[in-house]
Amino acid sequence: MISFPNAKINLGLNIVSRREDGYHNLETIFYPIGIKDALEIVPTNEKDLTGEVPPYRFFQTGIEIKGEVENNLVVKALNLVKKEKDIPPIDIHLLKRIPFGAGLGGGSSNAAEMLKLLNKNFELKYSETELIALASKLGADCAFFVKNNPSLATGIGDILEEVSVNIDNYHFLLVKPNIIVNTAEAYSMIAPSTPKLSLKEIIKMPIKEWREVMVNDFEKPIFDIHPSIGKIKQTLYDLGATYASMSGSGSSVYAIFEEIPDIGTKFDNYFVWTNKINY
């Protein structure tokens, strides 16, 4: 069984307050976009070199994911379910296309999609509410990808309220430079504050007004450390973007256009993705 986990962007991101547990309360809008990985699970009886059938085998292609396999959120999702359900041995195939260290939620999307694949393939009978609860244990934004609809996220990103975002028929351009942002460091440089205007109200405004009122609190400290990211945002505005912003804590920057411009060689050697918005 195969599925195609998608990325997300943040429409605005306000760091509201610091919590006693060390995390931060925030306000953002998660919006799904069409950059996608491919994830497949296949039951198997293949034995390893010891002559045993392992509980899973993990095969990964596309963008290389470094680190121990056990730390991959797809495997963590499997192990979380195995604490409650009997899952036969499986082969896991992950084709990675969503850049990591980009603020696009690729790992979280993979984890949520793994939960849904297991639930459907093995008829585990988890309800949507139960899947959301499981996803929340894997990461703050994992729960969003269970329903995968535009949502206002509060708390640490785990309290979700679906919202209407009217940006159909616009075009979308995303640029991801060869920079990975340290999220913990980014949080440490922000002084939390309550926004004057809620994102819930801002998204009701015409998109042409967003530039003045919809902000990402991570941008200033990240642009100070990585001015090239700020330059990408300015270049997108120079190309005629109606709205542009960094997603999450970066390093990707997206822009919304009425018509996609000719970018020439401006973003050579960067990851670039473009599509009409209408997920």
N, C-alpha and C positions, 0 to 999 in steps of 0.2 A: 504494500500500500504506500502510495507516494503523495506528498503534499508540497506546497510551495510557500514557506513562511516569508512574510513581507516585512519591510522596514517601516519605521514611523519617523515623523519629524515632530518637533515641538513648535506649536504656534504660541509664542510668548513663554517666558519662564520666570516666575517671580519667587525668590527665596524669602519666605515670609518670616520665619522664626527658627531659632535653634531649639531642639528638644532636649530634655534631660537625658535621653538615652544616647545623645551624641549625634543623632541624625537631624535633618532639617525638615520643617514643614514647607511645602512649596505649593505653587499654583501654576498649572500649565495645561495646555490642550494637546493631547496626543492625536495625531492625524496620520492614518495609514497611507503609505505610498507604495508604488509598484516595483521597487527594487526587491527582488526575491531570491532566496536560496531554494534549494530542492532537498527535501528530506524523505527518505524511504526506509521502511522497516520490513524485513522479510524473515519469517520463521525459518529456522535452519536446524539441521542435525549434524553439521560439519564438526568433526573433532579437531582439537588442536594437537600440538606435538606430544602432549602427554597422553593422548588417547581419550581425553575427556571432551565433552561438548561444553564450551564456556557459556556463561549466561548471556553474553553478547559479544559481538565483534564489531568494531567501529572502523569504518572506512571513510576517509575525508579527502575531497578533491577541491579544486578551485583555489581561492585565497587560502594560503597556508595558515593554519591555526597552531601556534606553538604552545607548549606546556603539556602537562599530563592529561591523558584522555579522561581520567576520573574527574577532572575539574571542569570538563566541558558541560555546559548547562543541559545539553541533550541527555548525556549520561546521568547527570544529577536528577533529571526528571524521571528517567527510567528507574533509578534506584529509589526515588521517593515513592513511586507507585508500587514497586516490589515489596515495600514494607507492609502494604495492605492487600495486595493482590498477587496471585500466582501468574507469572508471565513466563512463557516458554522461551528457550534460547532464540535470539534474533540476531540478524545482521542489520547494522545501522549504516546507511549511506547518506552522507551529508555533502552536498555540493555547495560551497560557500561563495556567494557573489556579493553579499552585503558587506561593505567594509567595516572592520571593527575599529574601536577607538575613534568613532565618527559621530557619536550621539544619535545613532539611527536605531538602536535597540535590537540589533541582529541576533545577539545571543539570547535575549529574552524572548524574541519571537520564535526562535528554534525550540526553546524549552516549552513554551505554551503549545506549539504545534505538536511536539512529541507527546504531550499529555493527551491531546485530542486524537492523535493517531492510535495510541495504545488503547484509548477508551473505545474507539470505533472498531479497530481491528480485532480486539479480543473481547468485545461486548462486555465491558466492565461495568456498564450501567451507572457511571458517574453522571450526576446532573450537571448542568452548566454552572450552577452555584458551587457545587463541590469542586469542579475543575478550577474555578476562579480561586477558591480557597487553597487548593494545592499549588497553583501558580504563584500565589502571593508568598509562599514559603521559599520560592526559588529566587525571587528578586522583586523589587518594588514595582517595576513596570511590566512584569510578566503577565499579570492579571489582565492588563489592557488587551493583550493579543488573543485572549480567549474569545471575546466577542468581536474585537477588531473593528469597532466603529468609533468615529470621532468622539472624544470624551474629555471632559474637564476632569483633571486629576488633582486631588488635594491630599493632605496628609503627607506621607513620604512618597506619594505618587501612586498609592494603593487604593485610595478612595475615588471611585469613578462615577461620573454622571454623564450619560450620553448627551451630546449637544449637536445642534445643527450648524454646519459651517458652509456658507454659500460661496464656494470658489469654483464651482463647475464652469467649464468652458475657458478657464484660464490655462496657461501653460506653465510648466515647472522645469526649473534647471537647478541641479545640485552639483556642487563642486567639493571634492574631498582632497585636501592637500596631503602630502606625505608627512603628516604630523599626528602623533598620538598624544592626547591631552590627559594628564593625570587628574582624574575627577576629584579625588580627595584634596589635592592641592588647590584645585579651583574653588572648592567649597570654603577652604580655609581663608581665602582672600576676599570673601563677601561679607558685608555687614547686613544681616537680614533686616527687612523692613516691610511693613504692610503697604501694598500698592494703593495708589489713590483711586484707581479704577480697576474693577475686576475684569479678568479676561472674558468672563461670561457676558459682560456688557460690550466689551471691545469688539467681539466677533459679530455683533449685530450691526456694527458700523460698516459703511462702504469700505472695501479693501483699500482704496486709495488713502484712507485716513489712518490706516494701521501704522504707517511709518512713524507717525508722531507719538503714538500712544502704546503700541505693543512692543515690549522690550524683553530681552533675554538678559537677566542679571549677570550671567557668566561672561557676557561679551567684553565688558571693560577690562576685567583682570586678565582674561585670556588674550585679548588683543594687545595688552601691554607686554605680555610675555612672548607672544607669537604675532608680531605685527603683520606678517604675511597673510594671516587669516582675516584680519581686518581689511587688508588690501583687496582680498577676494570679494568681500561684501561691497566695498566701494565700487569695484569694477562692475559688479552686477547692477548696481544702481546707475552707473555711467552708461551701461548697455540698455537702460530703459526699464529696469524692473519696477513693478508697482509696489512690491514689498520684498525685502530681503532680510535674512536673519541667520545666525548660527543655530544649529539644532543641538539641544541639550547642552552639555559642556564642551561640545566640539569634537572633532575639528571640522566637520562638514558645514558648509554654508549653502542654503537654498535660496532661490528667488522665484517669485511668481510674476509672470509676464502675460500681457495681452497677446503678444506674438513672440515666439522664440527668436532671439537675435542671432546674427552670425557672429560666433565667438572667435572665429579664426584660430589663431595659435595661442590665445591668451591663457588657456589653462592646459597647455601641453604638459605631459608627464603627471597630471593629476587625474584622479578618478572623476569622470563626468557622467552624469545621467540626466536625461531629459524625457519628459512625457507630458501629454495633455492631462490635466487634473480631472479626474472623474473615476476614482478608484473603484 
